[in-house]
Each structure stands twice: as C-alpha cells, then as structure tokens.
Amino acid sequence: MAEETLSARLVEVESMLDRSRRRLEEGSRLVEDAHKLLGELQQVLIGSPRSVSPEDSEEAASKLLQSLKASGSDMPETLCGGRLSVDQVQRLIRIDGHPIGITEMEYRVLELLAFARNNVVTRAMLLKHLYRRSDDQPQPKIIDVFISKLRKKLRNASGGAEFIETIPQRGWILRDVDATSGA
C-alpha cells in the first residue's frame, strides 16, 4: 500500500516538474520575443531599417568608411554635448576636462562611433574600420571587448554616464548627451 502511495506521489511530482519546465520554456520565449520587439521599436525610433542583410551591412560599412576617409578621418573636437573632447594629435580623450587613457583600438572604435554619431554602427563596420584587410580580421566578438572596455572607461570618467548605446541585433550608437539617459 505504501509503495502505491509513493509511486503515485512520484508520478505527481514528475507531472509538476514537467509543467514547471514548460512554463519556464514559455517564459524564456516570451522574454526573447520581448527583446526582439524592443530592438524593432528602437530601430523604428531611430529611423533604421528593420533588418539588414550581411550584404547591406557590408555596403553600409564601405559607404561609411569611404565617407570617413573623404572627410580626412577627422573626429569632431567635442562630442556628447561638450562633455567628451578629443585631442586628435595625441589621441587622447577628455571627459569634463579630465584626460582618460585609451588604447589605439579603443580610439579607433570611438573615432567611427563619433563620425557616425546618432547612427547605428554595426560590428561589420567596426571590423572593416579596425582591420583594413579581410584576411587580417580576428573573431567578430573582439568588437564586444573593445566596446565594453571603452564604455567602462567613459562611464568611470564621467560619473556613470552612458555615451554608447547598444541597439539589439544591430550595433552601437554614440548619442549626444541630450539624447543619452543618465548623462
């Protein structure tokens, strides 16, 4: 008799676990869908196309880089409402007048973000800008490392302001200070 009760209880527990697993999977799908919708909303708000094929991304990268070269590769002297200034000769940036040291690659990431400010810069664009030859390119995830380190340095120097915004499934934007939350 006790064996039948134990067996029935195990079946009940397995059923509860199965229902919990399905609810968790459903919740995960809902969160994923919400992230996709948020990304689409952000793209609509900034006027970007909803989806970009790899070919379109390559073409956009080429056009932006050609434009950057045509302009003499100069970065604006001040960015983000004047909070961020750039010394192009020394490749030094200042936040609210205080210098912060960045690496050559971080500077080049900032250079492209600054040139395209308030516009999405994709991973492909950054790879093309940082690594001129396609056979010289490392894994694309290296861009995340450069962005992360640059963000951290800017955040620490500015007292927590976020200058670089991630646009899900698209890339990054350097926002002017009035369009940046927390700045």
N, CA and C atoms as an extended XYZ file, in Angstrom:
549
Properties=species:S:1:pos:R:3:atomname:S:1:resname:S:1:resid:I:1 pbc="F F F"
N         0.822       -1.196        0.000 N   MET     1
C         0.000        0.000        0.000 CA  MET     1
C         0.870        1.266        0.000 C   MET     1
N         1.911        1.289        0.854 N   ALA     2
C         2.807        2.434        0.934 CA  ALA     2
C         3.554        2.604       -0.383 C   ALA     2
N         3.836        1.471       -1.039 N   GLU     3
C         4.537        1.509       -2.317 CA  GLU     3
C         3.664        2.182       -3.384 C   GLU     3
N         2.372        1.899       -3.405 N   GLU     4
C         1.453        2.508       -4.358 CA  GLU     4
C         1.335        4.009       -4.110 C   GLU     4
N         1.316        4.422       -2.845 N   THR     5
C         1.229        5.835       -2.492 CA  THR     5
C         2.503        6.559       -2.933 C   THR     5
N         3.640        5.926       -2.699 N   LEU     6
C         4.912        6.509       -3.102 CA  LEU     6
C         4.981        6.620       -4.623 C   LEU     6
N         4.559        5.595       -5.331 N   SER     7
C         4.555        5.586       -6.787 CA  SER     7
C         3.633        6.685       -7.329 C   SER     7
N         2.458        6.828       -6.750 N   ALA     8
C         1.510        7.861       -7.164 CA  ALA     8
C         2.094        9.249       -6.902 C   ALA     8
N         2.776        9.392       -5.789 N   ARG     9
C         3.394       10.689       -5.438 CA  ARG     9
C         4.513       11.035       -6.431 C   ARG     9
N         5.314       10.044       -6.834 N   LEU    10
C         6.376       10.274       -7.814 CA  LEU    10
C         5.800       10.711       -9.157 C   LEU    10
N         4.725       10.084       -9.589 N   VAL    11
C         4.066       10.470      -10.835 CA  VAL    11
C         3.571       11.914      -10.734 C   VAL    11
N         3.016       12.265       -9.594 N   GLU    12
C         2.514       13.627       -9.372 CA  GLU    12
C         3.658       14.639       -9.416 C   GLU    12
N         4.786       14.321       -8.779 N   VAL    13
C         5.951       15.223       -8.758 CA  VAL    13
C         6.519       15.374      -10.167 C   VAL    13
N         6.607       14.261      -10.906 N   GLU    14
C         7.103       14.327      -12.284 CA  GLU    14
C         6.193       15.213      -13.137 C   GLU    14
N         4.901       15.103      -12.944 N   SER    15
C         3.953       15.927      -13.679 CA  SER    15
C         4.148       17.407      -13.346 C   SER    15
N         4.366       17.701      -12.066 N   MET    16
C         4.592       19.086      -11.634 CA  MET    16
C         5.891       19.622      -12.254 C   MET    16
N         6.932       18.802      -12.265 N   LEU    17
C         8.206       19.219      -12.853 CA  LEU    17
C         8.049       19.480      -14.353 C   LEU    17
N         7.309       18.630      -15.029 N   ASP    18
C         7.077       18.798      -16.460 CA  ASP    18
C         6.325       20.105      -16.738 C   ASP    18
N         5.288       20.396      -15.951 N   ARG    19
C         4.542       21.656      -16.112 CA  ARG    19
C         5.447       22.858      -15.839 C   ARG    19
N         6.292       22.752      -14.820 N   SER    20
C         7.211       23.849      -14.492 CA  SER    20
C         8.204       24.084      -15.621 C   SER    20
N         8.727       22.985      -16.202 N   ARG    21
C         9.677       23.102      -17.303 CA  ARG    21
C         9.020       23.790      -18.501 C   ARG    21
N         7.778       23.403      -18.821 N   ARG    22
C         7.063       24.029      -19.943 CA  ARG    22
C         6.814       25.507      -19.684 C   ARG    22
N         6.462       25.850      -18.445 N   ARG    23
C         6.245       27.266      -18.099 CA  ARG    23
C         7.536       28.063      -18.225 C   ARG    23
N         8.652       27.469      -17.795 N   LEU    24
C         9.948       28.130      -17.902 CA  LEU    24
C        10.309       28.350      -19.372 C   LEU    24
N        10.099       27.344      -20.202 N   GLU    25
C        10.382       27.476      -21.634 CA  GLU    25
C         9.506       28.552      -22.253 C   GLU    25
N         8.239       28.580      -21.880 N   GLU    26
C         7.317       29.598      -22.392 CA  GLU    26
C         7.763       30.992      -21.950 C   GLU    26
N         8.171       31.108      -20.687 N   GLY    27
C         8.663       32.391      -20.179 CA  GLY    27
C         9.909       32.839      -20.919 C   GLY    27
N        10.796       31.914      -21.192 N   SER    28
C        12.015       32.243      -21.942 CA  SER    28
C        11.679       32.729      -23.346 C   SER    28
N        10.723       32.061      -23.994 N   ARG    29
C        10.293       32.501      -25.327 CA  ARG    29
C         9.690       33.905      -25.273 C   ARG    29
N         8.903       34.170      -24.236 N   LEU    30
C         8.289       35.497      -24.099 CA  LEU    30
C         9.357       36.580      -23.925 C   LEU    30
N        10.369       36.292      -23.113 N   VAL    31
C        11.456       37.256      -22.905 CA  VAL    31
C        12.210       37.480      -24.213 C   VAL    31
N        12.499       36.413      -24.953 N   GLU    32
C        13.182       36.524      -26.237 CA  GLU    32
C        12.368       37.369      -27.220 C   GLU    32
N        11.069       37.103      -27.278 N   ASP    33
C        10.191       37.875      -28.157 CA  ASP    33
C        10.161       39.347      -27.747 C   ASP    33
N        10.149       39.600      -26.455 N   ALA    34
C        10.142       40.980      -25.961 CA  ALA    34
C        11.426       41.704      -26.368 C   ALA    34
N        12.563       41.010      -26.292 N   HIS    35
C        13.837       41.617      -26.712 CA  HIS    35
C        13.813       41.956      -28.198 C   HIS    35
N        13.274       41.052      -29.007 N   LYS    36
C        13.186       41.317      -30.443 CA  LYS    36
C        12.294       42.522      -30.721 C   LYS    36
N        11.145       42.584      -30.044 N   LEU    37
C        10.238       43.710      -30.236 CA  LEU    37
C        10.869       45.030      -29.799 C   LEU    37
N        11.600       44.990      -28.686 N   LEU    38
C        12.290       46.191      -28.214 CA  LEU    38
C        13.309       46.659      -29.248 C   LEU    38
N        14.054       45.722      -29.821 N   GLY    39
C        15.025       46.066      -30.856 CA  GLY    39
C        14.354       46.691      -32.071 C   GLY    39
N        13.217       46.116      -32.483 N   GLU    40
C        12.484       46.668      -33.622 CA  GLU    40
C        11.955       48.061      -33.319 C   GLU    40
N        11.456       48.261      -32.101 N   LEU    41
C        10.967       49.580      -31.698 CA  LEU    41
C        12.083       50.609      -31.731 C   LEU    41
N        13.246       50.242      -31.186 N   GLN    42
C        14.381       51.165      -31.188 CA  GLN    42
C        14.782       51.511      -32.612 C   GLN    42
N        14.771       50.525      -33.493 N   GLN    43
C        15.147       50.779      -34.881 CA  GLN    43
C        14.158       51.717      -35.553 C   GLN    43
N        12.867       51.545      -35.266 N   VAL    44
C        11.861       52.435      -35.828 CA  VAL    44
C        12.063       53.852      -35.297 C   VAL    44
N        12.341       53.970      -33.999 N   LEU    45
C        12.520       55.289      -33.390 CA  LEU    45
C        13.722       56.032      -33.954 C   LEU    45
N        14.797       55.291      -34.275 N   ILE    46
C        15.989       55.973      -34.815 CA  ILE    46
C        15.981       56.023      -36.330 C   ILE    46
N        14.940       55.446      -36.937 N   GLY    47
C        14.801       55.529      -38.385 CA  GLY    47
C        15.650       54.539      -39.151 C   GLY    47
N        16.088       53.474      -38.518 N   SER    48
C        16.898       52.470      -39.196 CA  SER    48
C        15.997       51.422      -39.819 C   SER    48
N        16.497       50.752      -40.835 N   PRO    49
C        15.702       49.665      -41.408 CA  PRO    49
C        15.525       48.546      -40.399 C   PRO    49
N        14.426       47.787      -40.525 N   ARG    50
C        14.117       46.730      -39.567 CA  ARG    50
C        15.117       45.589      -39.607 C   ARG    50
N        15.593       45.236      -40.779 N   SER    51
C        16.578       44.167      -40.860 CA  SER    51
C        17.635       44.527      -41.888 C   SER    51
N        18.828       44.069      -41.635 N   VAL    52
C        19.940       44.363      -42.520 CA  VAL    52
C        20.602       43.049      -42.880 C   VAL    52
N        20.686       42.773      -44.160 N   SER    53
C        21.350       41.550      -44.593 CA  SER    53
C        22.856       41.749      -44.472 C   SER    53
N        23.630       40.676      -44.440 N   PRO    54
C        25.092       40.821      -44.377 CA  PRO    54
C        25.631       41.656      -45.540 C   PRO    54
N        25.036       41.521      -46.723 N   GLU    55
C        25.489       42.296      -47.880 CA  GLU    55
C        25.226       43.790      -47.667 C   GLU    55
N        24.014       44.117      -47.164 N   ASP    56
C        23.680       45.513      -46.891 CA  ASP    56
C        24.597       46.086      -45.824 C   ASP    56
N        24.913       45.278      -44.823 N   SER    57
C        25.797       45.720      -43.753 CA  SER    57
C        27.187       46.014      -44.307 C   SER    57
N        27.682       45.151      -45.182 N   GLU    58
C        28.983       45.373      -45.807 CA  GLU    58
C        28.966       46.647      -46.645 C   GLU    58
N        27.869       46.848      -47.392 N   GLU    59
C        27.753       48.038      -48.224 CA  GLU    59
C        27.707       49.297      -47.359 C   GLU    59
N        26.934       49.251      -46.278 N   ALA    60
C        26.853       50.397      -45.359 CA  ALA    60
C        28.220       50.678      -44.740 C   ALA    60
N        28.938       49.615      -44.384 N   ALA    61
C        30.273       49.782      -43.800 CA  ALA    61
C        31.191       50.454      -44.805 C   ALA    61
N        31.149       49.993      -46.049 N   SER    62
C        32.008       50.572      -47.087 CA  SER    62
C        31.684       52.049      -47.314 C   SER    62
N        30.380       52.372      -47.406 N   LYS    63
C        29.979       53.765      -47.626 CA  LYS    63
C        30.411       54.664      -46.474 C   LYS    63
N        30.196       54.188      -45.244 N   LEU    64
C        30.570       54.995      -44.083 CA  LEU    64
C        32.072       55.203      -44.041 C   LEU    64
N        32.840       54.155      -44.304 N   LEU    65
C        34.291       54.277      -44.265 CA  LEU    65
C        34.809       55.160      -45.400 C   LEU    65
N        34.210       55.091      -46.588 N   GLN    66
C        34.601       55.974      -47.683 CA  GLN    66
C        34.338       57.424      -47.300 C   GLN    66
N        33.195       57.650      -46.683 N   SER    67
C        32.837       58.989      -46.243 CA  SER    67
C        33.819       59.482      -45.181 C   SER    67
N        34.202       58.577      -44.280 N   LEU    68
C        35.160       58.912      -43.219 CA  LEU    68
C        36.503       59.297      -43.827 C   LEU    68
N        36.958       58.520      -44.812 N   LYS    69
C        38.236       58.819      -45.477 CA  LYS    69
C        38.156       60.124      -46.248 C   LYS    69
N        37.027       60.353      -46.916 N   ALA    70
C        36.855       61.569      -47.703 CA  ALA    70
C        36.886       62.813      -46.824 C   ALA    70
N        36.444       62.658      -45.586 N   SER    71
C        36.424       63.822      -44.689 CA  SER    71
C        37.778       64.035      -44.016 C   SER    71
N        38.756       63.216      -44.334 N   GLY    72
C        40.076       63.360      -43.728 CA  GLY    72
C        40.181       62.634      -42.406 C   GLY    72
N        39.228       61.764      -42.098 N   SER    73
C        39.219       60.968      -40.869 CA  SER    73
C        39.225       61.817      -39.603 C   SER    73
N        38.744       63.045      -39.698 N   ASP    74
C        38.723       63.896      -38.511 CA  ASP    74
C        37.495       63.615      -37.668 C   ASP    74
N        37.725       63.556      -36.392 N   MET    75
C        36.650       63.378      -35.428 CA  MET    75
C        36.265       64.777      -34.918 C   MET    75
N        35.005       65.014      -34.615 N   PRO    76
C        34.637       66.314      -34.040 CA  PRO    76
C        35.449       66.577      -32.764 C   PRO    76
N        35.745       67.851      -32.503 N   GLU    77
C        36.548       68.173      -31.327 CA  GLU    77
C        35.806       67.893      -30.035 C   GLU    77
N        34.496       68.103      -30.028 N   THR    78
C        33.711       67.786      -28.838 CA  THR    78
C        32.516       66.941      -29.235 C   THR    78
N        32.120       66.088      -28.308 N   LEU    79
C        31.004       65.168      -28.515 CA  LEU    79
C        30.136       65.166      -27.272 C   LEU    79
N        28.975       64.584      -27.423 N   CYS    80
C        28.084       64.358      -26.279 CA  CYS    80
C        27.835       65.632      -25.493 C   CYS    80
N        27.408       66.668      -26.198 N   GLY    81
C        27.070       67.926      -25.552 CA  GLY    81
C        28.263       68.644      -24.941 C   GLY    81
N        29.449       68.388      -25.462 N   GLY    82
C        30.656       69.039      -24.960 CA  GLY    82
C        31.321       68.321      -23.805 C   GLY    82
N        30.713       67.277      -23.288 N   ARG    83
C        31.309       66.545      -22.157 CA  ARG    83
C        32.533       65.758      -22.575 C   ARG    83
N        32.556       65.317      -23.823 N   LEU    84
C        33.648       64.491      -24.302 CA  LEU    84
C        34.405       65.279      -25.354 C   LEU    84
N        35.705       65.489      -25.136 N   SER    85
C        36.511       66.195      -26.131 CA  SER    85
C        37.657       65.300      -26.571 C   SER    85
N        38.151       65.578      -27.770 N   VAL    86
C        39.130       64.703      -28.387 CA  VAL    86
C        40.350       65.505      -28.820 C   VAL    86
N        41.528       65.051      -28.424 N   ASP    87
C        42.784       65.596      -28.913 CA  ASP    87
C        43.273       64.609      -29.961 C   ASP    87
N        43.067       64.950      -31.245 N   GLN    88
C        43.380       64.016      -32.318 CA  GLN    88
C        44.872       63.796      -32.489 C   GLN    88
N        45.686       64.786      -32.134 N   VAL    89
C        47.133       64.640      -32.288 CA  VAL    89
C        47.670       63.615      -31.301 C   VAL    89
N        47.288       63.743      -30.041 N   GLN    90
C        47.773       62.823      -29.012 CA  GLN    90
C        46.876       61.596      -28.867 C   GLN    90
N        45.766       61.594      -29.599 N   ARG    91
C        44.778       60.505      -29.492 CA  ARG    91
C        44.381       60.300      -28.034 C   ARG    91
N        44.027       61.410      -27.426 N   LEU    92
C        43.627       61.436      -26.033 CA  LEU    92
C        42.204       61.986      -25.970 C   LEU    92
N        41.407       61.412      -25.091 N   ILE    93
C        40.064       61.956      -24.913 CA  ILE    93
C        39.934       62.491      -23.496 C   ILE    93
N        39.047       63.448      -23.361 N   ARG    94
C        38.778       64.048      -22.058 CA  ARG    94
C        37.277       63.988      -21.799 C   ARG    94
N        36.940       63.677      -20.562 N   ILE    95
C        35.553       63.729      -20.121 CA  ILE    95
C        35.488       64.847      -19.090 C   ILE    95
N        34.644       65.842      -19.366 N   ASP    96
C        34.515       67.002      -18.467 CA  ASP    96
C        35.875       67.592      -18.125 C   ASP    96
N        36.767       67.609      -19.124 N   GLY    97
C        38.092       68.212      -18.945 CA  GLY    97
C        39.150       67.294      -18.375 C   GLY    97
N        38.786       66.111      -17.905 N   HIS    98
C        39.750       65.185      -17.316 CA  HIS    98
C        40.204       64.164      -18.361 C   HIS    98
N        41.528       64.066      -18.582 N   PRO    99
C        42.016       63.123      -19.598 CA  PRO    99
C        41.833       61.669      -19.158 C   PRO    99
N        41.514       60.828      -20.115 N   ILE   100
C        41.479       59.391      -19.846 CA  ILE   100
C        42.265       58.691      -20.950 C   ILE   100
N        43.024       57.716      -20.537 N   GLY   101
C        43.842       56.974      -21.486 CA  GLY   101
C        43.055       55.846      -22.124 C   GLY   101
N        43.175       55.760      -23.429 N   ILE   102
C        42.543       54.655      -24.143 CA  ILE   102
C        43.567       54.081      -25.117 C   ILE   102
N        43.356       52.836      -25.485 N   THR   103
C        44.260       52.179      -26.427 CA  THR   103
C        43.991       52.680      -27.845 C   THR   103
N        44.898       52.341      -28.746 N   GLU   104
C        44.731       52.715      -30.154 CA  GLU   104
C        43.429       52.143      -30.723 C   GLU   104
N        43.149       50.883      -30.426 N   MET   105
C        41.931       50.258      -30.953 CA  MET   105
C        40.685       50.906      -30.356 C   MET   105
N        40.691       51.222      -29.068 N   GLU   106
C        39.547       51.895      -28.444 CA  GLU   106
C        39.335       53.270      -29.084 C   GLU   106
N        40.452       53.955      -29.370 N   TYR   107
C        40.352       55.260      -30.025 CA  TYR   107
C        39.705       55.114      -31.402 C   TYR   107
N        40.110       54.092      -32.136 N   ARG   108
C        39.566       53.895      -33.482 CA  ARG   108
C        38.089       53.504      -33.440 C   ARG   108
N        37.675       52.745      -32.416 N   VAL   109
C        36.254       52.441      -32.223 CA  VAL   109
C        35.499       53.745      -31.969 C   VAL   109
N        36.020       54.564      -31.055 N   LEU   110
C        35.390       55.846      -30.741 CA  LEU   110
C        35.361       56.760      -31.969 C   LEU   110
N        36.420       56.708      -32.759 N   GLU   111
C        36.506       57.512      -33.970 CA  GLU   111
C        35.333       57.216      -34.905 C   GLU   111
N        35.072       55.938      -35.150 N   LEU   112
C        33.976       55.583      -36.049 CA  LEU   112
C        32.616       55.907      -35.426 C   LEU   112
N        32.459       55.623      -34.129 N   LEU   113
C        31.206       55.962      -33.446 CA  LEU   113
C        30.969       57.468      -33.474 C   LEU   113
N        32.045       58.247      -33.304 N   ALA   114
C        31.916       59.704      -33.293 CA  ALA   114
C        31.543       60.230      -34.671 C   ALA   114
N        32.177       59.682      -35.696 N   PHE   115
C        31.862       60.120      -37.040 CA  PHE   115
C        30.405       59.830      -37.388 C   PHE   115
N        29.922       58.684      -36.947 N   ALA   116
C        28.556       58.266      -37.271 CA  ALA   116
C        27.568       58.582      -36.160 C   ALA   116
N        27.933       59.444      -35.217 N   ARG   117
C        27.116       59.665      -34.024 CA  ARG   117
C        25.636       59.805      -34.357 C   ARG   117
N        24.843       59.254      -33.459 N   ASN   118
C        23.391       59.179      -33.594 CA  ASN   118
C        22.942       58.269      -34.741 C   ASN   118
N        23.874       57.480      -35.292 N   ASN   119
C        23.561       56.471      -36.299 CA  ASN   119
C        24.164       55.146      -35.852 C   ASN   119
N        23.519       54.057      -36.223 N   VAL   120
C        23.988       52.731      -35.822 CA  VAL   120
C        25.284       52.389      -36.551 C   VAL   120
N        26.244       51.906      -35.777 N   VAL   121
C        27.494       51.376      -36.319 CA  VAL   121
C        27.478       49.878      -36.035 C   VAL   121
N        27.579       49.089      -37.081 N   THR   122
C        27.496       47.635      -36.934 CA  THR   122
C        28.856       47.025      -36.634 C   THR   122
N        28.824       45.781      -36.222 N   ARG   123
C        30.052       45.025      -35.969 CA  ARG   123
C        30.885       44.953      -37.257 C   ARG   123
N        30.203       44.724      -38.401 N   ALA   124
C        30.912       44.643      -39.687 CA  ALA   124
C        31.627       45.952      -40.001 C   ALA   124
N        30.972       47.074      -39.712 N   MET   125
C        31.594       48.373      -39.952 CA  MET   125
C        32.843       48.540      -39.097 C   MET   125
N        32.725       48.180      -37.825 N   LEU   126
C        33.879       48.314      -36.924 CA  LEU   126
C        35.012       47.387      -37.331 C   LEU   126
N        34.685       46.165      -37.701 N   LEU   127
C        35.735       45.237      -38.151 CA  LEU   127
C        36.451       45.785      -39.374 C   LEU   127
N        35.678       46.314      -40.293 N   LYS   128
C        36.259       46.858      -41.520 CA  LYS   128
C        37.122       48.084      -41.218 C   LYS   128
N        36.703       48.886      -40.264 N   HIS   129
C        37.455       50.089      -39.878 CA  HIS   129
C        38.736       49.733      -39.123 C   HIS   129
N        38.649       48.751      -38.235 N   LEU   130
C        39.802       48.395      -37.404 CA  LEU   130
C        40.817       47.519      -38.124 C   LEU   130
N        40.323       46.661      -38.991 N   TYR   131
C        41.189       45.706      -39.683 CA  TYR   131
C        40.977       45.895      -41.177 C   TYR   131
N        41.868       46.607      -41.801 N   ARG   132
C        41.715       47.001      -43.204 CA  ARG   132
C        41.612       45.800      -44.149 C   ARG   132
N        42.406       44.780      -43.906 N   ARG   133
C        42.407       43.604      -44.785 CA  ARG   133
C        41.488       42.533      -44.209 C   ARG   133
N        40.698       41.911      -45.056 N   SER   134
C        39.755       40.894      -44.575 CA  SER   134
C        40.476       39.659      -44.054 C   SER   134
N        41.672       39.361      -44.574 N   ASP   135
C        42.403       38.188      -44.084 CA  ASP   135
C        43.089       38.454      -42.748 C   ASP   135
N        43.048       39.705      -42.300 N   ASP   136
C        43.680       40.116      -41.051 CA  ASP   136
C        42.681       40.165      -39.892 C   ASP   136
N        41.390       39.933      -40.169 N   GLN   137
C        40.352       40.129      -39.168 CA  GLN   137
C        40.297       38.993      -38.152 C   GLN   137
N        40.208       39.349      -36.860 N   PRO   138
C        40.044       38.338      -35.817 CA  PRO   138
C        38.571       37.933      -35.704 C   PRO   138
N        38.239       37.210      -34.665 N   GLN   139
C        36.845       36.838      -34.413 CA  GLN   139
C        36.020       38.110      -34.189 C   GLN   139
N        34.794       38.168      -34.731 N   PRO   140
C        33.955       39.365      -34.595 CA  PRO   140
C        33.657       39.756      -33.143 C   PRO   140
N        33.707       38.804      -32.211 N   LYS   141
C        33.405       39.110      -30.808 CA  LYS   141
C        34.432       40.055      -30.180 C   LYS   141
N        35.589       40.257      -30.838 N   ILE   142
C        36.590       41.179      -30.303 CA  ILE   142
C        36.018       42.591      -30.225 C   ILE   142
N        35.068       42.902      -31.105 N   ILE   143
C        34.434       44.223      -31.093 CA  ILE   143
C        33.706       44.434      -29.772 C   ILE   143
N        33.034       43.386      -29.262 N   ASP   144
C        32.353       43.485      -27.969 CA  ASP   144
C        33.337       43.824      -26.856 C   ASP   144
N        34.528       43.273      -26.940 N   VAL   145
C        35.562       43.536      -25.928 CA  VAL   145
C        35.974       45.001      -25.987 C   VAL   145
N        36.249       45.508      -27.194 N   PHE   146
C        36.645       46.918      -27.337 CA  PHE   146
C        35.541       47.850      -26.844 C   PHE   146
N        34.303       47.572      -27.220 N   ILE   147
C        33.163       48.413      -26.796 CA  ILE   147
C        33.040       48.383      -25.278 C   ILE   147
N        33.133       47.188      -24.701 N   SER   148
C        32.993       47.039      -23.250 CA  SER   148
C        34.064       47.829      -22.498 C   SER   148
N        35.303       47.712      -22.934 N   LYS   149
C        36.400       48.434      -22.257 CA  LYS   149
C        36.261       49.945      -22.425 C   LYS   149
N        35.889       50.370      -23.629 N   LEU   150
C        35.709       51.802      -23.876 CA  LEU   150
C        34.557       52.346      -23.043 C   LEU   150
N        33.446       51.617      -23.012 N   ARG   151
C        32.293       52.023      -22.190 CA  ARG   151
C        32.682       52.182      -20.729 C   ARG   151
N        33.415       51.212      -20.214 N   LYS   152
C        33.816       51.235      -18.807 CA  LYS   152
C        34.676       52.462      -18.506 C   LYS   152
N        35.610       52.766      -19.387 N   LYS   153
C        36.474       53.930      -19.173 CA  LYS   153
C        35.663       55.229      -19.235 C   LYS   153
N        34.750       55.321      -20.198 N   LEU   154
C        33.914       56.521      -20.307 CA  LEU   154
C        32.990       56.657      -19.100 C   LEU   154
N        32.399       55.543      -18.675 N   ARG   155
C        31.485       55.550      -17.525 CA  ARG   155
C        32.223       55.968      -16.255 C   ARG   155
N        33.404       55.387      -16.023 N   ASN   156
C        34.176       55.711      -14.815 CA  ASN   156
C        34.601       57.170      -14.794 C   ASN   156
N        34.993       57.692      -15.944 N   ALA   157
C        35.465       59.074      -16.007 CA  ALA   157
C        34.327       60.095      -15.944 C   ALA   157
N        33.118       59.672      -16.291 N   SER   158
C        32.001       60.624      -16.349 CA  SER   158
C        31.060       60.523      -15.157 C   SER   158
N        31.384       59.686      -14.205 N   GLY   159
C        30.498       59.537      -13.061 CA  GLY   159
C        29.269       58.701      -13.369 C   GLY   159
N        29.396       57.782      -14.320 N   GLY   160
C        28.311       56.858      -14.595 CA  GLY   160
C        27.500       57.123      -15.849 C   GLY   160
N        27.826       58.184      -16.603 N   ALA   161
C        27.063       58.474      -17.827 CA  ALA   161
C        27.340       57.417      -18.891 C   ALA   161
N        26.296       57.065      -19.618 N   GLU   162
C        26.419       56.095      -20.715 CA  GLU   162
C        26.392       56.861      -22.028 C   GLU   162
N        27.492       56.851      -22.739 N   PHE   163
C        27.571       57.547      -24.014 CA  PHE   163
C        27.307       56.608      -25.193 C   PHE   163
N        27.645       55.333      -25.014 N   ILE   164
C        27.486       54.360      -26.101 CA  ILE   164
C        26.277       53.490      -25.798 C   ILE   164
N        25.326       53.497      -26.715 N   GLU   165
C        24.092       52.728      -26.546 CA  GLU   165
C        24.115       51.518      -27.473 C   GLU   165
N        23.687       50.374      -26.948 N   THR   166
C        23.574       49.168      -27.761 CA  THR   166
C        22.194       49.124      -28.396 C   THR   166
N        22.157       48.870      -29.679 N   ILE   167
C        20.904       48.648      -30.393 CA  ILE   167
C        20.860       47.149      -30.659 C   ILE   167
N        19.968       46.426      -29.968 N   PRO   168
C        19.953       44.966      -30.062 CA  PRO   168
C        19.919       44.461      -31.504 C   PRO   168
N        20.758       43.479      -31.756 N   GLN   169
C        20.865       42.798      -33.048 CA  GLN   169
C        21.276       43.715      -34.184 C   GLN   169
N        21.798       44.910      -33.881 N   ARG   170
C        22.215       45.851      -34.931 CA  ARG   170
C        23.622       46.348      -34.705 C   ARG   170
N        23.873       46.976      -33.548 N   GLY   171
C        25.182       47.569      -33.319 CA  GLY   171
C        25.149       48.561      -32.181 C   GLY   171
N        25.871       49.680      -32.376 N   TRP   172
C        26.023       50.663      -31.305 CA  TRP   172
C        25.863       52.074      -31.860 C   TRP   172
N        25.516       52.984      -30.949 N   ILE   173
C        25.354       54.396      -31.300 CA  ILE   173
C        26.052       55.228      -30.227 C   ILE   173
N        26.774       56.250      -30.667 N   LEU   174
C        27.291       57.253      -29.747 CA  LEU   174
C        26.260       58.370      -29.749 C   LEU   174
N        25.568       58.522      -28.628 N   ARG   175
C        24.479       59.503      -28.534 CA  ARG   175
C        25.010       60.829      -28.024 C   ARG   175
N        24.396       61.900      -28.514 N   ASP   176
C        24.677       63.209      -27.938 CA  ASP   176
C        24.104       63.208      -26.528 C   ASP   176
N        24.651       64.031      -25.649 N   VAL   177
C        24.306       63.982      -24.231 CA  VAL   177
C        22.831       64.221      -23.971 C   VAL   177
N        22.174       65.077      -24.746 N   ASP   178
C        20.761       65.342      -24.501 CA  ASP   178
C        19.885       64.147      -24.890 C   ASP   178
N        20.411       63.243      -25.706 N   ALA   179
C        19.658       62.059      -26.084 CA  ALA   179
C        20.092       60.838      -25.273 C   ALA   179
N        21.054       61.047      -24.352 N   THR   180
C        21.592       59.945      -23.570 CA  THR   180
C        20.965       59.934      -22.194 C   THR   180
N        20.470       58.801      -21.771 N   SER   181
C        19.906       58.724      -20.412 CA  SER   181
C        21.023       58.682      -19.409 C   SER   181
N        20.860       59.363      -18.346 N   GLY   182
C        21.835       59.348      -17.261 CA  GLY   182
C        23.014       60.261      -17.487 C   GLY   182
N        23.038       61.041      -18.534 N   ALA   183
C        24.166       61.930      -18.775 CA  ALA   183
C        23.769       63.357      -18.552 C   ALA   183
